[in-house]
Amino acid sequence: MVEKIVQTAGREQLGDFAPTFSHLNDDVLFGEVWNEEAIDVKTKCIITVVSLMASGITDSSLTYHLQNAKNHGVTKEEIAAIITHATMYCGWPKGWAVFRLAKDVWNEKVEELTDKDRYQNTIFFPIGEPNDAFAQFFVGQSYLAPVSTEQVPIYNVTFEPGCRNNWHIHHASSAGGQLLICVGGRGYYQEWGKEAIEMTPGTIINIPANVKHWHGATPNSWFSHLALEIPGEDCHAEWLEPVSEEEYKALG
C-alpha cells in the first residue's frame, strides 16, 4: 500500500492567521497533489528540490524537502548528481548553496579505518573506485566516481597525496577543453610554461582545448575535483610525459 502524504504545518503555523492558505497548503498541495499517483513520491521530491533550487529558495523549506527526498529513497550519490546536473542550468551560486544544505542532510559517516575513509568524511562526493583504466597516465593512486553520465558527463577524480596525472592535452578542432572544480583537499593545476595554480574547494579551472597541462594533489594532501569535458569537434586526449620529480617538488 502506498504511504499517504499528510501535512498539518499550515494549520499549526498559520491556521488562525491565514485559514485559506493553510487549507491550500495542507489539503490541496500535500493532500491532493503530493498524493496524485501518476508520479511516485521520490520523483516528486526530486522535482520539488530542483524547482526550489531554480527559484533561489535555500531556506528551511528547501532543507525540509531535501530531508523529505532522503526519507523517500534519494541517496547521497543521487542527490549529488541531481544538484550537479541542475547547477548546469540554474547557476553555480545556487548549486553551492544547495550543496551546503544537502551535506547536513546526507551527513552519513563511513567508519574511519584508513586515511581514505577519513578523507571521504570531509567531502560530499564519493571517492569511487581505483582509476585503473588510466593508471598508466598517473603517478600514484587515483580514484574515479561518475557523478552524472547524462548530457554533460561529470566525474569526481580523487588523488592520494603526491598523486598527479601526466602532462596531457585535450585536443579539439573547435570548442572542447575541460572544466575542473575542486571539491576537496588541496592540489595543483599547471599549464606548460606557466606557474602552477593552487586548487582548494571552490577553485574553478577552465582549460582551453589544445593546451598542455597537468593536475594533481599536493605532496601532503588528498585532492578531489569534478571534471567536465566540454563538447567540441574532433575531441580526444593525448597523454604525454610524467611530471618530473624536480618539477613537482619545486612547487613546495
Secondary structure, DSSP 8 states (H G I E B T S, - for coil): --------HHHHHHTTT-HHHHHIIIIIIIIIITT-TTS-HHHHHHHHHHHHHHTT--SHHHHHHHHHHHHTT--HHHHHHHHHHHHHHH-HHHHHHHHHHHHHHS-------SHHHHHHTT-SS---EE-GGGGGGEES-EEEEEEE-SSS-EEEEEE-TT-EE--EEEE-SEE--EEEEEEEE-EEEEETTS--EEE-TT-EEEE-TT--EEEEE-TTS-EEEEEEE--EES-EEEE-----HHHHHTT-
